[in-house]
Amino acid sequence: MVISRYHRVAGYDWIAIPLVPYLYSVSRLDDVPSFADEKAVARIRDEYRRSHLQALIPDGPDGSAPRGDWIQLVGAAYDRKMYVFEVESTREQDQELIRELNSQANHEQFNLFFRNCSDFARKIFTTYYPGIMHRSFVADAGITTPKQIAKSMVKYAKHHPEVGLDVYYISQVPGTPSSKPVHGVLESIVRSKKYLVPLAFFHPAIAGGLAAGYLAEGRFNPERYAKQAFYIPPDKVARHRSDPRVLSDNRAPITNRRSFSDR
């Protein structure tokens, strides 16, 4: 199950959706296509919406698929490749999280700067392991980002091997434009000539300060961990935790979790 905060989806702040539909917009792994262009992805998403999400996402005025951010709910693997950073939890912890979420009003509260989807993830993981995540006021100007979430988890696991951090890699389904690397706030400026070159020309001191901040706190490459991560092929996604034999040999598994403490 995937639980996340969304923006402009049926007026809810968070929604839970099964893992396979979230990744591939189908109910059965046998139906995951090996190739899907943009038209095919739109069709697959709409078919799942009509079958399972009509109550949340009704048809448009003309009976067609409505526009909007509802597509965030289904078919994420058509848009991008993903790195999954996973920690251990107990059944009691999971049940406590469910009780906490269900006890609160679930109305849209999305805010890019203070209540974005990464802030939601930070809150969730902090209920399991207090102190596991934090914002970066240097690298991300205080905005919580996906890269900062992953970086915090790896840093925490260095000193707390009991969290059992594992990393998984889920590839993008071929057919749509390849996804781009994820960047933090400061990294987006420093690594972009469109922003950095004019800034360096007119305000070299500011540009130098931004570069120094990025070198100090903004560097984190998930590819580094994906090279040692399990690769989960589409037909094995739903079963990887219950049966480790379903993991592909395309990536070398992390056999010694203490290796995180050496980085």
C-alpha positions as CSV (number, residue, x, y, z in Angstrom):
1,M,0.0,0.0,0.0
2,V,1.2,3.5,-0.9
3,I,0.1,6.4,1.3
4,S,1.0,9.9,0.2
5,R,-0.1,13.5,0.2
6,Y,-1.5,14.8,-3.0
7,H,-2.4,18.2,-4.5
8,R,-5.9,18.8,-5.8
9,V,-7.1,15.1,-5.7
10,A,-10.7,14.9,-4.7
11,G,-10.1,17.4,-1.9
12,Y,-8.2,14.9,0.3
13,D,-4.9,15.6,2.0
14,W,-3.7,12.0,1.7
15,I,-4.9,8.9,-0.1
16,A,-3.9,5.2,0.2
17,I,-3.7,3.1,-2.9
18,P,-2.4,-0.5,-3.5
19,L,1.2,-0.7,-4.7
20,V,0.6,-2.4,-8.1
21,P,-2.0,0.2,-9.3
22,Y,0.2,3.0,-8.0
23,L,3.1,1.8,-10.1
24,Y,1.4,0.5,-13.2
25,S,-2.3,1.5,-13.2
26,V,-3.5,-2.1,-13.4
27,S,-4.8,-4.5,-10.8
28,R,-2.9,-7.6,-11.9
29,L,0.8,-7.8,-12.5
30,D,0.1,-10.0,-15.6
31,D,-1.4,-6.9,-17.2
32,V,1.6,-4.6,-16.9
33,P,2.7,-3.7,-20.4
34,S,6.4,-4.1,-21.5
35,F,6.1,-0.8,-23.5
36,A,3.6,2.0,-23.3
37,D,3.7,5.4,-25.1
38,E,1.9,8.5,-23.8
39,K,-1.4,7.6,-25.5
40,A,-1.3,4.1,-24.1
41,V,-0.5,5.4,-20.6
42,A,-3.5,7.8,-20.7
43,R,-5.7,4.9,-21.8
44,I,-4.4,2.5,-19.1
45,R,-4.9,5.2,-16.4
46,D,-8.4,6.0,-17.5
47,E,-9.4,2.4,-17.6
48,Y,-8.3,1.9,-14.0
49,R,-10.0,5.2,-13.0
50,R,-13.3,4.1,-14.5
51,S,-13.1,0.7,-12.8
52,H,-11.9,1.7,-9.3
53,L,-11.8,5.5,-8.8
54,Q,-15.1,6.9,-10.1
55,A,-16.2,7.9,-6.7
56,L,-13.1,10.0,-6.2
57,I,-12.4,11.0,-9.8
58,P,-15.7,11.2,-11.8
59,D,-15.8,11.7,-15.6
60,G,-15.4,15.1,-17.2
61,P,-18.4,17.1,-18.5
62,D,-18.2,15.2,-21.8
63,G,-17.8,11.8,-20.3
64,S,-14.0,11.6,-20.9
65,A,-11.2,11.4,-18.4
66,P,-11.0,14.6,-16.4
67,R,-7.9,16.8,-16.4
68,G,-6.0,17.3,-13.2
69,D,-3.5,15.8,-10.8
70,W,-5.4,12.6,-10.2
71,I,-2.9,10.8,-12.5
72,Q,-0.4,11.0,-9.6
73,L,-2.4,8.2,-8.0
74,V,-1.8,5.6,-10.7
75,G,1.0,4.6,-13.1
76,A,4.0,6.3,-11.5
77,A,6.4,3.8,-13.2
78,Y,5.4,5.2,-16.6
79,D,6.7,8.6,-15.6
80,R,10.0,7.9,-13.8
81,K,12.3,5.3,-12.4
82,M,12.2,5.0,-8.6
83,Y,14.5,4.4,-5.7
84,V,12.8,2.9,-2.7
85,F,14.5,3.4,0.7
86,E,12.8,1.0,3.1
87,V,13.2,0.6,6.9
88,E,11.8,-2.0,9.3
89,S,8.5,-1.5,11.2
90,T,6.4,-3.6,13.6
91,R,2.8,-4.5,13.2
92,E,2.0,-2.4,16.3
93,Q,3.8,0.7,14.8
94,D,1.8,0.3,11.6
95,Q,-1.5,0.0,13.4
96,E,-0.7,3.1,15.5
97,L,0.0,5.0,12.3
98,I,-3.3,4.0,10.8
99,R,-5.1,5.0,14.0
100,E,-3.4,8.4,14.0
101,L,-4.1,9.1,10.3
102,N,-7.8,8.1,10.6
103,S,-8.3,10.2,13.7
104,Q,-7.5,13.4,11.9
105,A,-9.5,15.3,9.4
106,N,-8.4,14.4,5.9
107,H,-8.9,17.6,4.0
108,E,-6.5,19.1,1.5
109,Q,-3.7,21.0,3.2
110,F,-1.0,20.9,0.5
111,N,1.6,23.7,0.6
112,L,4.7,23.6,-1.4
113,F,6.9,25.2,1.2
114,F,5.6,23.7,4.5
115,R,3.2,20.8,3.8
116,N,4.3,19.1,0.6
117,C,4.4,15.4,-0.1
118,S,7.9,15.1,1.3
119,D,6.8,16.8,4.5
120,F,4.1,14.1,4.8
121,A,6.7,11.4,4.3
122,R,8.9,13.1,6.9
123,K,6.1,13.1,9.4
124,I,5.3,9.4,8.7
125,F,8.8,8.2,9.2
126,T,9.3,10.3,12.3
127,T,6.4,8.5,14.0
128,Y,8.4,5.3,13.6
129,Y,11.9,6.6,14.3
130,P,12.0,10.1,16.0
131,G,14.9,12.1,14.6
132,I,15.3,10.1,11.4
133,M,14.5,13.1,9.2
134,H,15.0,16.8,9.1
135,R,14.8,19.7,6.7
136,S,18.0,21.3,5.2
137,F,18.0,25.0,5.5
138,V,21.3,25.2,3.6
139,A,20.7,22.7,0.7
140,D,17.0,23.2,0.3
141,A,16.2,26.6,1.8
142,G,14.1,24.8,4.5
143,I,11.9,23.1,1.9
144,T,11.5,19.3,2.4
145,T,12.5,17.5,-0.8
146,P,12.5,13.8,-1.8
147,K,16.3,13.8,-2.0
148,Q,16.6,15.2,1.5
149,I,14.3,12.4,2.7
150,A,16.5,9.7,1.2
151,K,19.6,11.4,2.4
152,S,18.3,11.7,6.0
153,M,17.4,8.0,6.0
154,V,20.9,6.9,4.8
155,K,22.6,9.2,7.4
156,Y,20.4,7.9,10.2
157,A,21.0,4.3,9.2
158,K,24.8,4.9,9.5
159,H,24.4,5.3,13.2
160,H,21.3,3.1,13.7
161,P,21.7,-0.2,11.8
162,E,18.7,-1.6,13.7
163,V,16.4,0.3,11.2
164,G,17.4,-2.3,8.6
165,L,17.7,0.1,5.7
166,D,17.3,-1.6,2.3
167,V,17.3,0.1,-1.1
168,Y,15.3,-1.1,-4.1
169,Y,15.3,0.1,-7.7
170,I,12.2,0.1,-9.9
171,S,12.7,0.9,-13.5
172,Q,10.6,3.1,-15.7
173,V,8.4,1.3,-18.1
174,P,9.8,2.0,-21.6
175,G,7.8,4.1,-24.1
176,T,7.6,7.6,-22.5
177,P,10.5,10.1,-22.2
178,S,13.1,9.0,-19.7
179,S,12.8,10.6,-16.3
180,K,15.4,13.2,-15.2
181,P,17.5,13.1,-12.0
182,V,16.0,14.4,-8.8
183,H,17.6,17.6,-7.6
184,G,17.4,19.5,-4.4
185,V,16.6,23.3,-4.3
186,L,20.1,24.5,-4.2
187,E,21.3,21.8,-6.6
188,S,18.7,22.9,-9.2
189,I,20.3,26.3,-9.2
190,V,24.0,25.3,-9.1
191,R,23.7,22.6,-11.8
192,S,21.7,24.7,-14.2
193,K,23.6,27.0,-16.5
194,K,20.4,29.0,-17.1
195,Y,20.5,30.2,-13.5
196,L,24.1,29.9,-12.4
197,V,25.9,31.7,-15.3
198,P,23.8,34.9,-15.1
199,L,24.1,34.9,-11.3
200,A,27.8,34.4,-11.4
201,F,28.2,37.2,-13.9
202,F,26.1,39.8,-12.0
203,H,26.5,38.5,-8.4
204,P,29.7,36.3,-8.2
205,A,29.7,36.4,-4.4
206,I,26.2,35.0,-4.2
207,A,26.9,32.4,-6.8
208,G,30.1,31.3,-4.9
209,G,28.1,31.1,-1.7
210,L,25.4,28.9,-3.3
211,A,28.1,26.6,-4.8
212,A,29.8,26.3,-1.4
213,G,26.4,25.5,0.3
214,Y,25.8,22.8,-2.3
215,L,29.2,21.2,-1.8
216,A,28.8,21.3,1.9
217,E,25.2,19.8,2.2
218,G,23.6,19.4,-1.1
219,R,25.4,16.4,-2.6
220,F,23.6,13.1,-2.5
221,N,23.4,10.7,-5.4
222,P,20.8,7.9,-5.1
223,E,22.4,6.2,-8.0
224,R,25.3,5.4,-5.7
225,Y,23.0,3.3,-3.6
226,A,21.0,1.9,-6.4
227,K,24.1,0.2,-7.8
228,Q,24.0,-2.0,-4.8
229,A,20.3,-2.2,-4.5
230,F,17.8,-5.0,-5.4
231,Y,16.2,-4.4,-8.8
232,I,12.6,-5.4,-8.6
233,P,11.1,-6.3,-12.1
234,P,7.4,-5.4,-12.6
235,D,6.2,-9.0,-12.3
236,K,7.7,-9.3,-8.9
237,V,6.8,-6.0,-7.3
238,A,4.0,-7.2,-5.0
239,R,5.9,-10.2,-3.7
240,H,9.4,-9.0,-3.0
241,R,9.0,-8.8,0.8
242,S,7.4,-12.2,1.3
243,D,9.8,-14.1,-0.9
244,P,13.3,-12.8,-1.5
245,R,13.8,-15.3,-4.3
246,V,11.7,-13.1,-6.6
247,L,14.4,-10.4,-6.6
248,S,16.2,-10.0,-9.9
249,D,19.9,-10.8,-10.3
250,N,20.3,-7.7,-12.5
251,R,21.5,-5.8,-9.4
252,A,23.7,-7.1,-6.6
253,P,21.8,-7.3,-3.3
254,I,23.0,-5.5,-0.2
255,T,24.2,-8.4,1.9
256,N,25.7,-6.4,4.7
257,R,23.5,-3.6,6.0
258,R,26.4,-2.3,8.1
259,S,28.0,-1.1,4.8
260,F,25.8,2.1,5.1
261,S,27.9,3.0,8.2
262,D,31.0,3.1,6.0
263,R,29.8,5.8,3.7
